[in-house]
């Protein structure tokens, strides 16, 4: 027992924040006295050790991973997480509303919290205050889950694509084929980025939907722009055009 207590004192001397007993086990009385002396909290869980370690790792990573706030709305479109950015009044919320009506899910409106997980993945969620809500100019605040059903919301989603809505008069040039790749940096990671010109009569929700579909295809190894360019070059070579 003396050796056990000594080893336990050595463990507590490392200034650990707490001890967790898995499988519902109780700590022996003499060891409990050592933790009380060292002012270390003792917790108990019915979970088996490996399951607790996995759950604790995920929870700690979510709490301590680097986080940034982006001004934009986040939507899940066919499994593709799309962050919609743009200046105030450009029509972000209206686009999101159109996408929700098409059956897609809202993650956040106007303000999005983004966390870098495992150093290689960006996870987006909404602030607690605005979660499940969207502001529509002229109507006000809408509870999306109440109006469109529980399937119209998501708590969190991986970020796969950033779309910036910009007034068409402010867009200097547009890549009509799509060969030029743009990226938007968030927390040191490069995310595919598109700039879509906004002008009266354009169905912006539909354009963002197509952009998400195209991004999903690219993730599967099918790039429409590259394939079209290759066909064009082959045709020009066949006809002897330089």
Secondary structure, 3 states (H helix, E strand, C coil): CHHHHHHHHHHHCCCCCEEEEHHHCCCCHHHHHHHHHHCCEEEECCCCHHHHHHHHHHHHHHHHCCEEEEECEEEEECCEEEEEEECCCCCHHHHHHHHHHCCCEEEECCEEEEEEECCCEEEEECCCCCCCEEEECCCEEEEHHHHHCHHHECCEEECCEEEEEEEHHHCCCCCCCCCCCEEEEECCEEEEEEEEEECCCCCHHHHHHHHHHHHHHHHCCCCHHHHHHHHHHHHHHHCCCC
